[in-house]
Amino acid sequence: MLLTCSSPVEVVVGAADRSGPSRNRRTLAHQVRYAVRHPERVPAHARRAARDAWLRLRYRHDHIAYYRAVMASDTARSVEAAVGHNPSRERWAQLGRMQFDYLVRHGLRPHHRMLEIGCGNLRAGRLFIDHLDSGHYYGIDISPDILLAAQDTLVGEGLQSKVPYLALADDLTLAFLPDARFDVVHAHSVFSHSPRHVIEECFAHVGRVLAPGGFFDFTFDRTEGREHQVLHEDFYYRTETLVALAARHGLSARLMEDWEELPHRQSKMRVTVRSDAASEGRSEAHGGSLQ
Ligand SMILES: C[S@@+](CC[C@H](N)C(=O)[O-])C[C@H]1O[C@@H](n2cnc3c(N)ncnc32)[C@H](O)[C@@H]1O
């Protein structure tokens, strides 16, 4: 059985707990240490390991179908826990607020257009929708179960008049979206659950939908040691791997140091279209700042 200290998906940590980038959660030593420290979490891990074995039989070659089934299973247990570790509504709201405040500090204004990849049940999306002009928020997700829960959030928050778009996606080619549309593309706790080919697909296409001057922010589980995954749900990448992957698709990526100060275990990167790549494809270069 594999144990991971961030399972099932995401945790809020104190700054002092952000000690994990070099740990490999797949090693037996790590798993034993973790089980001894947190015996109460062992049954949940056992359940996840059994689910992983079962789902891998059906979806071995299709990560999206696999993860969609994970989300169906998690959402049926608790919508809040499906998008974050802690099932409490308070933590759910806190994580959403952290994402929202960060982007507002970085210049998100009501007239901007935003695409949220992996919008979940609008933990942060509800705040973005409220902040942005009507029709300026577009959320996509691979899970129909969580998108239904997102509609419940919209109703609960009385946000119908903002007419946000919510769409089911099967891949990250973003093919159904227009060119140069979005000032901000945001993906929180999505690449932490994505194998490399899914991230690369996103990098190959996100530049097309970014408006001039726009940026794409995503969080990921960072390791400074060996890259690894746990139970095909949690993926750990080195920063330089993602920088190099982005560069292959004409994008610049950098670690957001000010996010590291916040009480959250994942790291955040910002991607912009490289000015040389932008001048090949478009008239305006992307500077990475909003106006
Ligand atoms: C941990 S939840 C986070 C949800 C939301 N971003 C938030 O912060 O509350 C991850 C979400 O990403 C979705 N997801 C995972 N892989 C995806 C992909 N390749 N494309 C779009 N959505 C994806 C999942 O269905 C889930 O709703």
The ligand as a MOL file (V3000), in Angstrom:
LIG
                    3D

  0  0  0     0  0            999 V3000
M  V30 BEGIN CTAB
M  V30 COUNTS 27 29 0 0 0
M  V30 BEGIN ATOM
M  V30 1 C -8.3200 19.2720 -6.2650 0
M  V30 2 S -9.6190 19.7620 -7.2950 0 CHG=1
M  V30 3 C -9.4350 21.5240 -7.2680 0
M  V30 4 C -10.6400 22.2380 -7.8010 0
M  V30 5 C -10.5090 23.7670 -7.8580 0
M  V30 6 N -9.4300 24.1650 -8.7150 0
M  V30 7 C -10.3360 24.3140 -6.4760 0
M  V30 8 O -9.2820 24.8490 -6.1550 0
M  V30 9 O -11.2590 24.1430 -5.6960 0 CHG=-1
M  V30 10 C -9.0400 19.3470 -8.9240 0
M  V30 11 C -10.0890 19.5500 -9.9820 0
M  V30 12 O -9.4700 19.4610 -11.2660 0
M  V30 13 C -10.2480 18.6360 -12.0920 0
M  V30 14 N -9.3210 18.0750 -13.0870 0
M  V30 15 C -8.3700 17.1370 -12.9080 0
M  V30 16 N -7.6850 16.9210 -14.0440 0
M  V30 17 C -8.2110 17.7740 -14.9700 0
M  V30 18 C -7.9380 18.0360 -16.3450 0
M  V30 19 N -6.9760 17.3850 -16.9980 0
M  V30 20 N -8.6770 18.9760 -16.9850 0
M  V30 21 C -9.6590 19.6630 -16.3200 0
M  V30 22 N -9.9770 19.4330 -15.0230 0
M  V30 23 C -9.2530 18.5060 -14.3530 0
M  V30 24 C -10.8820 17.6370 -11.1610 0
M  V30 25 O -12.0290 17.0400 -11.7070 0
M  V30 26 C -11.1800 18.5150 -9.9530 0
M  V30 27 O -12.4240 19.1440 -10.0450 0
M  V30 END ATOM
M  V30 BEGIN BOND
M  V30 1 1 1 2
M  V30 2 1 2 3
M  V30 3 1 2 10
M  V30 4 1 3 4
M  V30 5 1 4 5
M  V30 6 1 5 6
M  V30 7 1 5 7
M  V30 8 2 7 8
M  V30 9 1 7 9
M  V30 10 1 10 11
M  V30 11 1 11 12
M  V30 12 1 11 26
M  V30 13 1 12 13
M  V30 14 1 13 14
M  V30 15 1 13 24
M  V30 16 1 14 15
M  V30 17 1 14 23
M  V30 18 2 15 16
M  V30 19 1 16 17
M  V30 20 1 17 18
M  V30 21 2 17 23
M  V30 22 1 18 19
M  V30 23 2 18 20
M  V30 24 1 20 21
M  V30 25 2 21 22
M  V30 26 1 22 23
M  V30 27 1 24 25
M  V30 28 1 24 26
M  V30 29 1 26 27
M  V30 END BOND
M  V30 END CTAB
M  END
